[in-house]
Amino acid sequence: MIGETGPSPVGLDVALVGRRGSFAIEAAFTAPARGVTALFGRSGSGKTSILRAIAGLTRLEGRVRVAGETWQDGALFLPTHRRPLGYVFQEASLFSHLSVDGNLIYGARRSPGGVDAAMRREVIDLLSLERLMPRAIGDLSGGERQRVAIGRAILSRPRLLLMDEPLSGLDHRAKDEILPFIEQLAAGLDLPILYVSHDLAEIERLADRIVVVAEGRVQASGPLNAALTDLGLGLVRDPRAAAVLPARVTGFSEEDGLAELDLGGQRVFVDGSGPEEIGLNRRLRIVASDVSLARAPLAASTILNILRVEILAIEPGGRADLAILLALDGAPDLTFMAKVTRRSAARLQLAPGDRLHAQIKSVSLATSPMPRLR
């Protein structure tokens, strides 16, 4: 693993103001010293402008500090080439006249200490680049080019990794191919990663924290699930609204291929790959529209996952439905949502404080590795 595990103090401190195009930018947030912090917002919200300002490619007024080092503050403004960062763009932007290996080590040659042979070998293994080494850049797929671009950024020994919608130009198959590599990368790198995307599903899979941007301004910043389940922030009104919760694999059934996980002291079952996952941390994605509520658990049902919950709040989710914020019984910090029709809520006379049973289809619990960051 690249880097060591340990506590995550503040690694990135940003406070920037200025104008870009038709709107003002006001961006103030922090990110931990390791892990993925997502900059999320609609296209045109100002995410890339903020990222470019952090990189020094665009000048805004304010402060940028990385791992205790000031890159910008007042009259001090380090140009981009003096900021030890890696930048992965939407397009891979590789040099067609260089080999795959030549592209990989291009940035490393210009960094202090030059090319680190051990790190080069580790990056090649981590991103599964060995079989690509003899190929020409023009013969690589979009996903393969992005893996090379990511490797190049890492080998430059950055103190901050910036990723600007690196999957936006890829088809679904290429995205599915490269996402596991980014997950492994996030788990292994001992530095902060700032990941720009307007795709909430990507962020739910990759990020630990989120910064929500709208019209150039930061609306919210904090742990991912706190934002996903913040009824006032409005993400719950997305048709694909979901929560992402940490769980630990506690068992695996060879007979039916299901893994058993501990979620806040309660059991859930999901498709599992094998007993080798026992003891691993996973993240569970619970889609709000796939959660139903009952006063008592059904005596006979095909639904395996039935969790004891308490209603924390109820807000309008749409014209015909309500968004209901739930907390796991015995684990009030683990929250997720249910979307139910107004008619169903009235029939059950649902109200905050009610203790109910949340029924969740197994197929709605999608798992991916959870980096061991803390």
C-alpha positions in Angstrom: 0.0 0.0 0.0 1.4 3.4 -0.9 1.8 5.4 2.3 0.9 4.5 5.9 -2.4 4.3 7.7 -3.0 6.6 10.6 -5.0 9.6 11.8 -6.3 12.1 9.3 -5.6 15.7 10.4 -6.5 18.6 8.1 -4.6 18.2 4.8 -6.3 20.9 2.7 -7.5 24.3 3.8 -9.2 26.4 1.1 -10.8 29.9 1.4 -11.2 31.5 -2.1 -13.3 34.4 -3.4 -13.5 36.0 -6.8 -15.5 36.1 -10.0 -15.4 33.6 -12.9 -17.7 34.3 -15.8 -21.2 35.3 -14.7 -21.1 34.3 -11.0 -19.1 35.0 -7.9 -17.1 32.2 -6.3 -17.0 31.8 -2.5 -15.4 28.5 -1.6 -14.3 27.8 2.0 -13.8 24.2 3.1 -11.2 21.8 4.6 -10.4 18.2 3.7 -8.6 15.5 5.7 -5.0 14.6 5.1 -6.0 11.4 3.3 -9.1 10.0 1.6 -11.4 11.3 -1.1 -13.3 14.6 -0.7 -15.8 15.1 -3.5 -16.6 18.5 -5.1 -20.2 17.9 -6.2 -22.6 20.1 -8.1 -24.4 20.4 -11.4 -22.5 21.1 -14.6 -21.6 24.8 -14.6 -21.8 25.2 -10.8 -18.1 26.2 -10.5 -16.5 23.0 -9.4 -13.7 23.0 -12.0 -13.1 26.8 -11.4 -12.4 26.0 -7.8 -10.2 23.1 -8.6 -8.2 25.2 -11.1 -7.8 27.9 -8.5 -6.4 25.4 -6.0 -3.9 24.3 -8.6 -2.9 27.9 -9.3 -4.1 27.7 -12.9 -6.7 30.4 -12.2 -6.0 33.2 -9.7 -8.6 34.0 -7.1 -8.2 35.9 -3.8 -7.8 34.0 -0.6 -5.9 31.1 1.0 -4.8 27.6 -0.1 -2.8 25.5 2.4 -1.8 21.8 1.9 -0.4 19.7 4.7 0.6 22.8 6.6 2.3 24.4 3.6 0.9 27.7 2.3 0.5 27.8 -1.5 -1.4 31.0 -1.5 -2.3 33.7 1.1 -2.4 37.5 0.6 0.6 38.5 -1.6 2.0 35.0 -1.6 1.0 33.1 -4.7 3.0 30.0 -5.7 2.7 29.3 -9.5 1.4 25.9 -10.5 4.9 24.4 -11.2 5.9 25.1 -7.6 2.8 23.4 -6.1 3.5 19.7 -5.6 0.2 18.4 -6.9 -1.0 15.8 -9.4 -3.8 16.8 -11.7 -6.0 14.3 -13.6 -8.1 16.0 -16.3 -11.3 14.8 -18.0 -9.2 13.8 -21.0 -6.1 11.8 -20.3 -3.8 14.3 -22.2 -1.0 11.8 -22.7 2.0 12.4 -24.9 1.5 10.4 -28.1 5.2 10.4 -28.9 6.1 8.8 -25.6 5.6 5.2 -24.5 3.3 4.2 -21.7 6.3 4.1 -19.4 7.6 7.4 -20.8 4.3 9.0 -19.9 4.3 7.4 -16.4 7.7 8.8 -15.5 7.3 12.2 -17.2 6.3 14.1 -14.1 8.5 12.0 -11.8 11.6 13.1 -13.7 10.8 16.7 -12.8 10.0 16.1 -9.2 12.6 16.2 -6.3 14.3 12.9 -6.1 13.4 11.9 -9.7 12.0 8.5 -10.5 11.4 6.2 -7.5 11.8 2.7 -8.9 9.9 1.0 -6.1 7.0 3.4 -6.3 6.9 3.0 -10.1 6.6 -0.8 -9.7 3.9 -0.3 -7.0 1.9 2.0 -9.3 2.2 -0.3 -12.2 0.9 -3.2 -10.1 -1.9 -1.1 -8.4 -3.3 0.1 -11.7 -2.6 -3.1 -13.6 -0.5 -1.4 -16.2 2.1 -4.1 -16.9 0.4 -5.5 -20.0 0.0 -1.9 -21.4 3.7 -1.1 -21.2 4.7 -2.2 -24.7 1.6 -0.6 -26.4 1.4 2.8 -28.1 -0.7 5.5 -26.5 -3.0 5.6 -29.6 -3.8 1.9 -29.1 -5.2 2.3 -25.6 -8.8 2.5 -24.7 -10.2 5.5 -22.9 -10.2 3.7 -19.5 -6.6 2.5 -20.1 -5.4 6.0 -21.0 -7.0 7.4 -17.8 -5.2 4.7 -15.7 -1.9 5.8 -17.3 -2.7 9.5 -16.5 -3.5 8.6 -12.9 -0.3 6.7 -12.6 1.6 9.7 -14.0 0.0 12.0 -11.5 0.9 9.7 -8.6 4.5 9.2 -9.7 5.1 13.0 -9.6 5.0 12.6 -5.8 2.2 15.1 -5.2 1.1 16.3 -1.8 -2.4 16.8 -3.2 -4.2 14.8 -6.0 -6.8 16.7 -8.0 -9.2 14.7 -10.2 -11.5 16.7 -12.5 -14.4 14.4 -13.7 -11.9 11.7 -14.8 -14.7 9.4 -15.8 -17.0 11.8 -17.6 -15.7 11.0 -21.1 -16.0 7.2 -20.6 -18.8 4.8 -21.4 -20.4 2.7 -18.7 -18.2 -0.3 -19.4 -15.0 1.8 -19.1 -16.3 3.5 -16.0 -17.0 0.1 -14.3 -13.5 -1.0 -15.3 -11.6 2.0 -13.8 -13.7 2.6 -10.7 -12.1 -0.3 -8.7 -8.7 1.1 -9.5 -9.6 4.5 -8.1 -11.1 2.8 -5.0 -7.8 1.0 -4.4 -5.9 4.2 -5.1 -7.9 6.1 -2.5 -7.3 3.4 0.1 -3.6 3.3 -0.5 -2.5 6.9 -1.0 -1.3 8.9 2.0 -2.5 12.3 0.7 -5.8 14.2 0.2 -7.7 13.5 -3.0 -10.1 16.2 -4.3 -12.5 14.6 -6.8 -14.8 16.7 -9.0 -18.0 15.1 -10.3 -21.7 15.8 -11.0 -22.4 12.0 -10.9 -23.8 11.3 -7.4 -23.4 7.5 -7.9 -19.6 7.9 -8.4 -19.3 10.0 -5.3 -21.4 7.5 -3.3 -18.9 4.8 -4.3 -15.7 6.7 -3.8 -15.9 9.6 -1.4 -15.6 9.9 2.3 -16.5 13.6 2.5 -18.4 15.9 0.1 -18.4 19.6 -0.7 -21.6 20.7 -2.4 -21.2 23.6 -4.8 -24.0 25.6 -6.5 -23.5 28.8 -8.5 -19.9 29.1 -7.3 -20.7 28.9 -3.6 -20.1 26.1 -1.2 -23.5 25.1 0.2 -22.3 22.3 2.6 -19.2 20.5 3.5 -18.7 17.4 5.7 -19.0 13.6 5.9 -20.7 12.1 2.9 -23.7 10.5 4.5 -24.5 13.5 6.5 -25.0 15.5 3.3 -26.8 12.6 1.5 -29.4 12.4 4.3 -29.6 16.2 5.1 -33.3 16.9 4.3 -32.6 20.6 4.1 -29.8 20.3 1.5 -32.2 18.7 -1.0 -30.2 15.7 -2.3 -32.9 13.5 -1.0 -35.2 14.8 -3.7 -33.0 13.1 -6.4 -34.9 10.1 -7.8 -31.8 8.0 -7.1 -31.3 9.4 -3.5 -29.4 7.0 -1.4 -27.4 6.7 1.9 -23.9 5.2 2.2 -23.2 3.5 5.5 -20.1 1.6 6.9 -20.5 -2.1 7.8 -18.2 -5.0 8.5 -18.4 -8.5 7.0 -19.0 -11.0 9.7 -19.8 -14.2 7.7 -20.3 -15.8 4.3 -22.6 -18.6 3.2 -21.2 -20.9 0.6 -24.7 -22.4 0.1 -26.4 -19.3 -1.1 -23.5 -16.9 -1.9 -24.6 -14.3 0.6 -22.3 -12.3 2.9 -23.5 -11.3 6.4 -22.6 -7.8 7.6 -22.8 -6.0 10.9 -24.5 -2.6 10.4 -24.6 -0.8 13.7 -25.3 -4.0 15.6 -27.9 -5.3 13.1 -27.5 -7.9 10.4 -27.8 -7.3 6.7 -27.2 -9.8 3.8 -25.7 -8.9 0.4 -24.1 -10.8 -2.5 -20.6 -11.8 -1.4 -17.5 -12.9 -3.2 -16.3 -15.4 -0.6 -15.1 -16.0 3.0 -11.9 -14.1 2.3 -14.0 -10.9 2.9 -14.8 -11.7 6.5 -13.5 -8.9 8.7 -13.3 -6.4 5.9 -15.0 -3.0 6.1 -17.6 -2.3 3.3 -19.8 0.5 2.4 -23.5 -0.2 1.9 -25.6 1.9 -0.5 -29.2 2.0 0.5 -31.5 3.5 -2.1 -34.4 5.5 -0.5 -37.0 4.3 -3.0 -36.2 0.7 -2.1 -37.0 1.0 1.6 -40.5 0.3 2.8 -41.7 0.7 6.4 -43.9 -1.5 8.6 -45.2 -1.2 12.2 -44.3 -4.9 12.7 -42.0 -7.2 10.6 -43.8 -9.4 8.1 -44.1 -13.0 9.2 -43.5 -14.4 5.8 -41.5 -12.4 3.2 -38.8 -12.8 0.6 -37.1 -9.6 2.0 -34.1 -10.6 4.0 -33.0 -7.2 5.4 -35.4 -5.9 8.0 -33.9 -3.3 10.3 -35.2 -1.7 13.5 -35.3 2.1 13.0 -36.6 5.3 14.5 -38.1 8.2 12.4 -36.1 11.3 12.9 -37.9 13.7 10.5 -40.4 13.8 7.6 -40.1 16.2 4.7 -41.8 16.5 1.3 -39.9 14.4 -1.2 -42.1 15.2 -4.2 -45.7 15.9 -5.1 -46.9 12.4 -4.2 -44.2 11.2 -1.8 -42.4 12.0 1.5 -38.8 11.7 2.4 -38.4 10.0 5.8 -35.1 10.2 7.7 -34.4 7.1 9.7 -31.8 6.2 12.3 -30.8 2.6 13.2 -32.1 1.5 16.5 -29.1 1.6 18.9 -26.9 3.5 16.4 -28.4 7.0 16.0 -25.5 8.3 13.9 -26.2 5.8 11.2 -29.0 7.4 9.1 -30.7 6.6 5.8 -33.9 7.5 4.1 -37.2 6.0 2.9 -39.4 7.4 0.3 -43.1 6.6 0.8 -46.3 7.9 -0.7 -48.2 10.5 1.3 -51.2 8.1 1.3 -49.0 5.3 2.9 -47.6 7.7 5.5 -51.2 8.8 6.4 -52.5 5.2 6.6 -49.7 4.3 9.1 -49.9 7.7 10.8 -46.2 8.1 10.6 -44.6 10.7 12.9 -41.1 11.6 14.2 -40.1 9.4 17.1 -42.0 6.3 15.8 -40.1 3.0 16.0 -40.6 0.9 13.0 -39.1 -1.8 10.8 -37.4 -0.8 7.6 -37.6 -3.5 4.9 -34.8 -3.3 2.3 -34.4 -5.5 -0.8 -31.0 -7.2 -0.9 -30.4 -6.0 -4.5 -30.5 -2.4 -3.3 -27.5 -2.9 -1.0 -24.6 -2.4 -3.3 -21.1 -2.8 -1.7 -17.7 -1.6 -2.6 -14.5 -1.6 -0.5 -14.3 1.0 2.3 -10.8 2.4 2.6 -9.3 1.9 6.1 -8.5 5.5 6.7 -8.9 5.9 10.4 
